[in-house]
Amino acid sequence: MPSTSPGRLWIVATPLGNPGDFSPRAREIVQRADAVLCEDTRRTGLLFSQCGLTARRLVSFHDRNEQSRQEDALRRLREGAELALVSDAGTPLVADPGYRLVRACRAEGIAVSPVPGPSAPVAALSAAGLPPLPYTFLGFLPRDDAGRRQTLAAFARTPGSLVFFERKDRLQASLAVAAALLGPREAAICRELTKTHEEFILFRLENHGELAADLLGEVTVILGPPEDELRAAPEEARACLRRLADAAGRRLRPKELARQAHGLLPGWSVKELYELLTDGGAGDDQGA
């Protein structure tokens, strides 16, 4: 009797929050698959119910049982089954289980095919207004302070933006570490992507303490590229402030001048420019 040809593992992206983002191809795959491997069967089951989908079988496949479930998944694939791997939301493997299974499939010659769709890091970068290329995705930062410091320090000089996920109760601690290690730069908090209360909060990393402490929902953080290499020299900053003050007839207050100059002087925060003005370094007669 001829041996059964291997099956296929589908890597299926699911909506971040809006069910309308579930692609027709993804819907077709999860319904026809012999089983759907998912982080949380209840959460995936609810999503499928909201979308009017019926899966043949939902199988738990998460961080804590990935190793023990992998061999069973491989056995079924060897026997010709089609399996779909999904995460709780977005594109699997980007910050979720599944890498080892995909690697094992590749090693055995079992077909693995992506079914592209929503991805939180890409969605956040596309709409935040911070430089999208190049970017480095860090997943979830470590829970402990030492781990956060070690991770962020390793990428302090990496060109481009840094993107990571964070839980609301650890957000301020992570931003404080980032500000201390990475220096002044643009930043964005992208929360509840594609959901009713979607919000993009743009701020300066060094001013993270001014953010509301009760931010809720799923959070993706973007930290813009390093700015110190692009930072305008103090002499250039003072000259720019003088030109703006002269153009305004010396009528603008220091804080207003600092805000105007901020967009013209890479690497300088509004607070630093205000201090430059109030220290008397940008001119002799700025108004108070």
N, C-alpha and C positions, 0 to 999 in steps of 0.2 A: 504494500500500500504506500503510495507516495506521501512524503512528509508534508505537513501543512506549512505553507509559506508564512513568514512572520507578519504580524499585523502592523499597526501604525500608532504612534503616540502623537496626539494633537495638543499643541500648546495654545489654549484658547483665552483671549483677552475678554474680560467682562466689564460692564459699566462701573465707573467710579461712584456713581450715584443716580444718574439719570438713566432709567431703563431704555429710553429711546436710543441710547448709544450702543445697544447690543446689536451687532451687525447680523444681517440675514444669514451669512455664511456660518457665523459662530452659532447661531440658533440651530441651524441644520446639523452641524457637527455634534453638539451636545445631545441632541435628541436621538441621533442614530448610533452614537457610541455605545459599546457594550457596557461601559461603566465610566462615570465621571469622578476623577480624583479631586477632592476639594479640601481646603483648610478646615472649613466648618460646614458640615452637611446641613445644619439647620439654616445657616445664613444663605448658602447656595440654593437650598430648597425653597426658601422664601423668595429669592430673586427669580427663580424659574417659575414659581407660581404667579408672581406679579407680571411676568412676561408671557404667561400662557404656555409655558413649555413643560414637557414631561420627559424626564430622563429615565432610562431603563434601570439604572442603579447609581446611587451616590455612595462613594467610598471615602472615608476619612483619610486624609494624607496631609500631615502637618509636621512642624518641627520635631515634635516629641515622638512621632511614630514613623517618620519617613524611612528610617533604616529598616525597621521590621516589615513595613509594607512594600518596600521596593522589590524584594524577591518575588512576591506574589504577582506584582504588576508585570515584572519581566517574564514570569512564567506564562501569564495570559497573553502577553504580546508575542512570545515565541510560538504560541499555539494559534496565532492568527487573529487575536482580538484587536479591536480598535478601542483605544482608551483616550479620553480627553482629560487634560490637566487644567484646572482653573484655580485662581486664588480668590480671596474674599472680594477683591475689587481690583480692576486694572489688569496689567500684563503679568502673567506668572513668571517666576524666577528673578524678576528685577529686584525684588526685596523679599522674596517668598521661597518656600521649599520647592524642590524639583530639579535643581542642578545635577545632583548625583544620579538621579534616574535618567535624565537626558544623556549624561556622559556615559552611563552604562549601556544605554540603547545604541549610542554611536559606536561603542566598542564592539557590540555584538552585530552590528549591521542592521539593526531595527530602524525603520524609517521614523523620523521625527519631523513634523511639519508645524510651522507657526500659523495661527489664525489671528492676524494683527488687529489691534483695536485700541481702546483707551489705555493711557499710561500717565499716571500722576506727574512724574517728573517732566515729561514732554508737554503735558497740558499746562503745567505751571509756567514753564519757560516760554511757551508760545504766547502767553497773555500778560506776563508780569512787566514787560518793558525793560528788563535787564539783559545784558549781553548773553545771547544763547549759545554762542560758539567761541571757543570750545567750552564744554562743561564736564564736570566730574560728579558722578552720583555716588553718595556715600551710604545709601540705605538708611537704616536707623542708627543713630549714634549710640555708643555704649551707655548703659544706665549710670555707671559710677563716674565721679568727677575725674578720676585719674585716667579712665578709659577715654572719656571725651577729650581730655587734653592731649593724650597720645595720638588719637585719630586726627584731630584738627591740626596739631603741630606738624604732622607728616605732610599735610597739604597746604601749609601756610604760603609756600612760594609757587604753588601750582598755578600756571596761567589759566585764565578763564573763570567761570562761575562755579561755585560749589552748591550742590543740591542735596538736601537730606530730608528724611521724615523725622518728626519728633512728636512726642505725646504732650498734651497740653500742660500736664503737671511738671514736665521737665523742660519746657520751652525756655523759660527765663534763665535757668541755670546754664543751658547750652549756649544761649546767646551771650551770656556774660563771659563764658570761657572763650567763645569765638571772638568777641570784641578784644579780649586781652591778648590773644595769640595772633590774630589775623590783621589787626589794625583797622584804620578807617576804610570803609567801603560801603557801597550801596547794598541794600538788602530788601527782601520781600517775604512776607508771610502769605501763603496762598492757602486758604482754608475752605473746606466744604466744596471742593471743585465739582462743578456740574450740578450741584444741588441748589435748592431754593435759596439758601442763605450764603451762596458763594461770595467770597470777599478776597480782594487783593490789598494788602496793607504794605505800602512802600515806606521805607524809613532808612535812616543811617544806622549802621551797626553800632557805632559808638554811642548812639542815642537810644539804645534798646530799652533802657530803664523807663522811657516815657510811654512805652506800650501799655495797653490795658492788661491787667493781670488775670482777667477772667475770660480769655479767648477760648472758645469752645470748638469742637468738631475736629475732623481730620486735618492735619497741618503738614504742608510741604514748605520747606524753607529754602530760599535761594539767597546766597551770598555772592555779590558781584565780584569781579576780578580784583586782584591787589591793586592798590592805587599809589603806594609810596613811590614806585618807580616813575609814575606819571605826575607826581605831585609838583605843582608849580613852585618855584623858588619864592621865599618870603619877599624878595625885592619885587618880583613880578606881581605877587598878591597885593603889595602896598600900592604899586603903580596902578593896577586895575581899580582898586578902591578909590584912589585919587581921581581917576578919569570918570568913574561913575558919580562921585561926589560933585565934580566940576560940572558934569553934564546936567545934573539935577539942580545946579545953582546952590549947592550946599543946603538944600531944604530937607533931604531925607535923614531920618534918624539912623543911627548906627545899625540897629537890627534890620531895618529895611534895606540898607546898603549891603549888609552881609548876605541877605537872602538873594538879592540881585546878582551879587558877585559869585555866589555858590555855583551856579551853572557855568560860569566862565573859567573857573579855577579848579582843575582836576586835583583830587586828593585833599582838598580843604573842606572842612565841615562848616556849617553856618556858625556854630559856636566858636570855632577857632578864628573865623574871620571877624566875628563880633569882638572877640578879645583883642585881636590885632588892632581894631579900630579904637576900642576904649582904652587900650594901653598907649594910645597916641602915636602908633607907628605908621599910620597910613596918612596922616595929615595933621596940621596944627590946629584946625578949628572945626572938627566935626561936631555937629550938634548933639546934644544929649538925648 
